[in-house]
Amino acid sequence: PSIADADTIGPSNTSYTTGIWIANRATSAATVVVDFYSSNGGSPIASYSLPSTIPVGGVYYVYVGTNPSGLAAGTYSAVVSSDQDIAALANTWGSKTVPAGTAVVRDSYLSFQDSDVSMNLYAPVFESSYYGNNTSVSIQNTTSTPGNITLIMRAAGGANPGTIAGSFPYAIGAYGFVTATASSLGLPGGSSNGLYSIQVTSTVNIAGIVSTYSDAADNGLNFGGRLSVNKPALYQYPMKSNGGQTIYAAKNFKGYYNFISSLSIQNIGLISTTVYLTYTTVQSGAISYSKTIAPGEAWVHNTFSYPELPGTPLGVSNSYAIFPAIASASQPLLAMVGTLDLVHGFSSAAVAGNANDLGTSFFVPVAFKVRTTGMSGGQLFSSLTFMNPSASSATIYVYANSVAGVQPLVLSASKNGGQAVANFTNDSTWPSTSGGLPMDSITSLTITSTEPIFGVVGYQDLLYYQSGYYGDSGAETLMVK
């Protein structure tokens, strides 16, 4: 929905550029075209045909800064089309000068498939000067017909949670997009009443992305000013067309290598509902909470605010400081997990899953195990996190589609909320030797499981961290079913 080409958006004086990773998940080579549209929509203002087909399981990178040539600096929507079944991941990053040096911010989101678009979308977190954070939302018309959309903003917290703070109508052109910010909507802000949730209704099918920026950067997403160093951050996550009475958050942190998490749960139903939230921890077993929330209200649950949740001192690695969560209610829920490294500034946002997101087969458009400086822009690594809500233990198989001769990675997740984690930052999880995944690999992944599971994929650029850069070099997104 929002593709930047060296455009100044988000934190002040920050230039952003987008790259699109496109993977072929079909059984034949894929011919791919990327069309770019202005906010007005209509005909594409530029098109880029990949110079070669993408082989089966292969990955191709389109850097919008140079392809298509001649595309002016600005913000665009993009439509990626192919004669085969494909999946894509958009990665947006930018840099700005801060007193401590150069700050880098980035995040990624999974592109919308045909089955993901809807005439009704939701997002649990929209911020207006909320602990220094501000949000924009970009809505893309995914059809060839002009339409009309309405942004309905509800107070997610404060004195009157669930009340409508504003209703904003927009016309939207064919394949065009609309971007609204907290400032352009004129929403009241501040740490006590600057938190909102979003519903978007439309006369045509749409897709939507929420982007939250921490400019002053002493604050992460809903973390109340707990970032210990002055670094900006960018969080992006896709809007969803549906929730569920049960939702799954595969990865929550409390101190693990400086990471903490914030789980924001939105009631997208019509009446108030009691939310029952349970974390499954290695050290202390199941730890449960509950709260009744109004329609449109979001319950923000920060791990650091609950001393009974097991945690670790900053910088210490202990597996019990990473744990999955399940929330349930009689009304449909939607949730987002925000994650922040309190020391280095890495941040990410990922939508939690519901019953529709559980499966026994997944596809990841791109995963990295890259240590060579300068290769694809840095030292890039991926991680996989799964949770198993089933009543039986799950065996999980991870296949590297783009690298020949690699044996599958085999993981296991215990029943009733068990977790499995694979981290590619070193060779311990998937060794480079003996048929493992070689270092400097870029590949799509196919994942199968013996039980229905839910998973997220994380990305981290360690070059910026190791080179003394400041800011956000992390990202996290869902997997494709």
N, C-alpha and C positions, 0 to 999 in steps of 0.2 A: 503493500500500500504506500510506502514512502521510501523512495530510493534517492539518496543524496549524491550529487556530483560536485564535490568541493563547495558545498553550500554552507553558509553560516546559519546554523540553527542550534537550538539548545542553549547551553551555557554561553554567555557573552564572549564574543571574539574567538569562537571555536569553529574551525572549518571541518566539515564532515564529508566523507566519501564512503561509498558502499561497494562491496564486492558480492557477487552471487555465485555460490557453488551449486552446480547442477549435476545430478547423478542419474544414470540410466539404470532403472530397476527392472527393465524388460528383458526379453530373451533375444532381441535383435538390436543392431546398432541404431542409435537415435539421431535423427536430424532435428536441430533445435534452432529456434528463432526467438530473440528477445525484443519485444516492442516497448518503447518508452512513450509515456503520455504526460502532457502537462496537466495541471489541475483542472483545466477546462474540459479535458477529454476530447472526444471526437476521433480524428485520425491520429495515428502515431506521429510524433514529431521526429522520431528516429527509430531505426531498426538495426539489429545486429544479428547476422546469421553466423553461427559458429563455423569456423573455417573447415572443420572436419566433423564427422559423426562421432558421437560418444560410444565407445564399445560397451558391451554388456558388462554391467558392474562398474563401469568407469566413471570418472569425475572430471568435470571441466570447470575452470574458473573464469568468470567474466568480471574484470575490473572496470567499474563504470567510469573511473577517472580517465581511461584511455579508449574504451570501447563502449559504444560506437564513437569513432573519431568525429570531432566537431560538435559533440554534445555540449552545450553551454553549461556553465555553472548554474545550479538550481536544484529544485526538488521535484521528483517525478514519481509516477507510479509505473510499474513494469508488469508485463504479461509475458510469461515464458511458455512457449508452445512447442510441441513436439509430435512426431508421428508415433512415438512410443511412450510407455508409462515412465514418467520421470518424477524426481523430487528435487527440491531446491532449498538452500539455506542462504538467507541474506545476512551479511555481517557489515555493520556500520561502525566506523571509528573516526575519531578526530583528535586533534591536539591543540593545546593552547599554552601560553606562557603564564606561569604562576611564580610567586616569589621564590619558591624553592627550586625552580627549574622548568622543564617541559613536562606538561601533564598530558597523558594519553587516556582517552576514554573509548570504550567500545562495548558492543553487545551484539547478539545474534538472535534471529528468530526464524522458525521454520515457515516456509512459504505456505500459503493456503492452497490446498488441492481443490478440485471441483466440488468434492463432497463437503468441504469445510465452510463454504460460503452460505449466507443466510440473509433473510430480511429482518433479523432480530439478533443483535449482538450485545454482550455484557462484558464489563471489566470491573474487578473489585477495588482497584486502587487508582485514584486520580487526585493529585496533590496541588494545592495552591499555597505557595510559601509555607508549606508544612515542614517544620524543622529545616528550612532552607531549600526544600525540594519543590520543583515545579514540573508539571506534566503537560504534554501535548498528546492529542489523539488524532490519528490519520485514518480516514475512512475512504476506501476505494470502491467505486462502482465496477463490478466484475462483469457487467453486461454491455451490450451494444445499444442499450436504450437509456436515455436520460431519465433521472428519477429524482425523488425527494427523500431526504432523511431528516430525522429529528433526534437531537442529542438530549437525553433526559438525565440531568445530574441530580443525584440524591446525596444528602448529608450522610456520610458513612460513620460519622462519630459526632462529638460535640453534644450540645444540650438536647437537640431534637433529631436523633438519628432516624434515617428513613424518610424524612420529609423531602419533598422536591425543592431543590434550590434553584432550578431554572430549567426551561425547556427551549431548545434552540433549533429552529428549522433552517435547512439549507437545501438549495438545488444542487444536484450533482450530475455532471455530464457523463456521457457514455465513456467508460473506462477512465474517467477522471477521478479526482480525489478532493476531499475537503480536510483541512487541518485546523484544529481548534486548540487554543492554549488556555491555561487558567486566566491569563491576562486578557485575551480576546473575549472570553466569556464573561469577564467581570465578576468572577466568583470571589467572595470573601476569602481571605487567607489567614494564615497564622497557625501556630502550633496547637491551638485549642479548637479551631473550627475550620481548618483548611483541608480536611480529608473528605473525599467524595467517592461515590461509585457511579458507574456509567451504564446506561441502557441506550442503545441506538435502534430505532425502528426505521424501516425503509420501504419504499415501493418497489425496489429492485434488489437483487442479491448483492451483498456487499462483503468486504473483508475489512479488518481493522487492526491497527497496531497502536499500542500505548507506549509512549516514551517518557521516562521521568529523568530529570537532570538535577544533579546536585552541584550547583555552581560554586557557592562559597566552600563547599566540599568538606566542611567539618561535620557533615551529617550524611549518613547513608539512608536508604529507603526505610522510613518508619523506625529508625534506630535512635531517635531522640538525642542527636548530637554526640554519639559515642565513638565516632571515628577519631582516633588518637593523633592523626597527622592530617595536615591540610591538603586534601586531594579531591579533585572532582570525580564524579561518577555518572554513568549512563546506564539506565535499566530499560530494556524493551521486552514486551511480551505481547502475544497475539490475543485479540478478543475472541471469545467463544460464543457459539450460538446456543449452547445448552449447558446445564449443570447436571447435578445428580444428587440424590438423597444420601449417597455415600461418595466421598471424595478421597483421593489418595495423594499424599505428598511424600515422595520417595526419599528425599534427602533434606534433613534439618541439622543445623550445627549449633554447638554451644562450646566455643573455645578451640575446636580442632584446628590446629595451625592458624589460629587467630580468627577463624570464621565464626560468625553467628548468623542466625536466621530469624526472619519475621514471616509468620504465616497469616495472611489476610483472608478471612473467610466471609463471603458475601451471601446474604439471603436474597435470592432472585425470585422467590415465591411471592404469593399475594397476601400472606398473613404472617404474623410473627411466629417464630419457631425456636425451639431449644436445640442448640448445637452441642453434640457430644463429641469431644476431641480426645483421642488417645494416642500418645507416643509410645512406641515399643522400643525400649532401651535394653542394651546388653547388660548393663550393670544393675538396674533397678526394676526391670520388667516393665509392665504396662503402667503408665502414669496418665490419669484421666482428668479432664476439665469439662465444664459445661457453662453455657451462657445462652440466654434468650435474646435474640436479635430481631429487630423489626424488618419489614420488607425494604430492601435497598441498603440496610445497614451492613457494615463490614466490621467483623471482630478481628482486631489486630493482636496477634499472639506472639510476642517476642520471647525467644528462648531465654535470654539473659534476665528476664524479669521474674523467672520462676526458679527459686533456689533448689527445689526438689528435683528438677531435671539435672541429670548428671552432666558435668562439664569438665573442662581441663583448663589449666593456666594457659595464657596466650603463648602460642608457639610450640605447644606440646602436642604430639600425635598420640591419641588414644582412640581406638575404634568405638568405644562407648559414647564418644562425644558426637557421633553421627548417628541419627536415628530417623526411621520413617514415622509417618503419622497418618491416621485415618480419622475423618470427621463424618458424622451422620446426623440427619435431621429428618423431620416429616415433610419439609419443604425443600425444593431444589437449591443446592448450594453451588457456588463457584469460588475458587480459591487461587491465590498466587503466593509463591514462596520467594521472598527477597533475601539475598545472601550477601554478606559484606565481610571482607577481610579488614579487621579493625586497625591493622598496622600498615599493610601495603596498599590498601584501597581497592583491591579486586572486588568486583560486585557483579551480580547477575540477578535476573528475575525469570521465573519459570512458572507457567500455569500448572496447577495441580490437575490430576486426572480424575475421571469419573468412570462409571461402568463401561461407557463407550470406548474408553482409552485402554482398557484391559485387553490383552491378547496373548496369543502364543507365537506370533510372528511379527517382527518389526524390521524397519529399514532405516538406516542412518545415512543421509546423503554424503556426509564427509566426516572423517575422523583423522586425527593427526598424531603422529609419533615422530616429530621433526626436531632434531637438535642442531642441525647445521645452520650457523648464523647466516642470515640473508636468504635462506630458502623460504619462499612464500612469505617473506616479511618478518620472520622471527623464529624463535624457538617455540613451536606450537605443539600443544599436547591436549589430548582429549581424555575424558573420563566417562564411565558408564555407571549409572546407579539404578538398581532394580529393587522393587519391593514385591513381595509375594503375599497377597491377602487370602490365598487359597487354603483349604484344609489339608493339603498334602505338600510336602517339600517339592521344590522345583529345581530341575536341572536345566541350565541355560547354556546355549551354544552360540558363540559369536564367530562369524565368518568374515574374513577380509576379502572383499570381492575384487579389488583392484590389484592385488599383489599375488603373484603365482607362488605355489608351493607352501602356503602358510596353513598350518594345522589349526583347526578351530580352538578358540579359547573356551574352556569349560568352567562354568561357575555354578554355585549352588546357593539357593535361598531357602531358609527354613519356612515352615508353614505359619499361617496366622500372623502375617506382618513381618516376616523375615526379610533381611536385606542382603543384597550382593553388590559389591563395588569393584570396578576395574579401573585402575588409574594408569595411564600410559606415560607418565612423567619419568618412569624408570623402567628397567627391564625385569623387575620382579614379577609383575602381573602377567605380561605376555612376552617372554624372553625373545631376544633377537635370534638366538641360536636354536638348533634342533627343531626346525620347522616353525618357529614362532614368528612374530611380526618384526621385520627388520627396522632398525632405526632409520629415520628419514622417510617413513612411509606416509603417503596420503591415500586414503582408501574409503570407499563406501563400505558399509557393514550390513550384513543380513543376520538377524538374531532370531533364534527359535527357542521355545521353552516347552517343557513337559506340562506346565500348569499356566493358567492365565496370570500374567504379571503386568506391572506398570513400570515404565522406565523413562529416565531423562539422560541427556548427553550434555556434558560440560566441556567448555573450551577455555584454554588459558595460554596467553602469550608471555612466556617467561623472559624473553629477550628484553622487554621494556623494564621489567622488574630488576633483572640482573644488571642492566646498563644504567641504573640510577634514575629512570624515568619515574614520574609520579602519576598516580591516577589509576584508572580502571582498565585492566587488561584481561578480564574474565567475561564469560558468557555461558548461558545455559538454555537449553530448549528441549521440547518434547521429541519423541521419536515418531516416525511414520508407521502406521499400521499397514 
